[in-house]
Amino acid sequence: MTRTIALNPTSAPPPPEALGIRLDSLRGARVGFFSNNKPNADVLLRRTATELEARFGIVPLFFTKEIPSLEAGAELLDQCRDACDAVVLAALD
């Protein structure tokens, strides 16, 4: 008899405190747009930033990690955290 094992490739959800604080409004917020540097991620982020800037007057800030297959370095993540009130992440191909 063949035994089948099903694995769940997703990780456990982060603890609530890791999700940050929800902004009351986007009006005038500094919003980071963080790209994983895969094809089309920058296109999606720039279009999203343009719409949010027009609707809410956000200040868009763009961040891109160097190597798509590796996690972002601590320095880049710290820079993004310190500069932004909120962050939009795109991970596309």
C-alpha positions as MATLAB code, in Angstrom:
seq = 'MTRTIALNPTSAPPPPEALGIRLDSLRGARVGFFSNNKPNADVLLRRTATELEARFGIVPLFFTKEIPSLEAGAELLDQCRDACDAVVLAALD';
ca = [
       0.000    0.000    0.000;
       1.295    3.456   -0.944;
       1.269    6.100    1.732;
       0.553    9.705    0.668;
       1.633   12.647    2.782;
       0.176   16.082    2.071;
       2.288   19.045    3.131;
       1.182   22.625    3.609;
       3.888   24.878    2.074;
       2.634   28.029    3.801;
       3.980   29.373    7.030;
       1.984   30.099   10.128;
       0.400   33.559   10.227;
       2.495   36.219   11.930;
       1.561   37.281   15.440;
      -0.816   40.285   15.473;
       1.870   42.673   16.719;
       3.967   41.916   13.606;
       1.272   43.349   11.364;
       1.801   46.898   12.580;
      -0.736   49.581   13.263;
      -3.504   50.421   10.819;
      -3.463   54.050    9.713;
      -6.565   56.149   10.293;
      -6.114   57.649    6.829;
      -3.760   57.491    3.867;
      -4.063   61.272    3.358;
      -0.486   62.598    3.227;
       1.023   59.310    4.428;
       4.510   58.274    3.367;
       3.829   54.961    1.633;
       6.652   52.648    0.680;
       6.349   50.491   -2.418;
       8.636   47.505   -1.940;
       9.569   45.399   -4.975;
      11.094   41.954   -4.868;
      12.791   42.889   -8.170;
      10.966   40.298  -10.263;
       9.569   41.194  -13.690;
       6.513   43.468  -13.570;
       6.622   44.108   -9.818;
       7.796   47.664  -10.493;
       4.986   48.188  -13.038;
       2.314   47.172  -10.533;
       3.842   49.266   -7.760;
       4.200   52.419   -9.871;
       0.584   52.175  -11.092;
      -0.655   51.607   -7.559;
       1.425   54.524   -6.267;
       0.074   56.806   -8.993;
      -3.529   55.955   -8.083;
      -2.985   56.364   -4.343;
      -1.145   59.632   -4.877;
      -4.024   60.995   -6.966;
      -6.760   59.801   -4.585;
      -5.148   60.366   -1.180;
      -2.160   62.622   -1.721;
       0.299   60.044   -0.442;
       4.050   60.546   -0.665;
       5.332   57.461   -2.546;
       8.757   56.032   -1.686;
      10.203   53.140   -3.685;
      12.407   50.301   -2.441;
      13.789   47.336   -4.382;
      15.744   44.433   -3.025;
      18.776   43.443   -5.086;
      18.318   39.719   -5.689;
      14.763   38.407   -6.218;
      15.437   34.939   -4.827;
      17.042   36.157   -1.586;
      15.431   37.906    1.338;
      15.877   41.643    1.686;
      18.787   42.752    3.814;
      18.262   44.194    7.278;
      19.638   47.580    6.216;
      17.075   47.958    3.406;
      14.226   46.795    5.645;
      15.279   49.235    8.365;
      15.480   52.070    5.825;
      11.976   51.247    4.584;
      10.582   50.990    8.122;
      12.106   54.291    9.216;
      10.972   56.239    6.133;
       7.392   54.970    5.759;
       4.039   55.113    7.513;
       2.780   52.139    5.454;
       4.230   49.712    2.906;
       2.848   47.938   -0.172;
       4.737   44.807   -1.207;
       4.759   43.321   -4.721;
       6.119   39.869   -5.462;
       5.438   39.139   -9.126;
       6.804   37.301  -12.142;
];
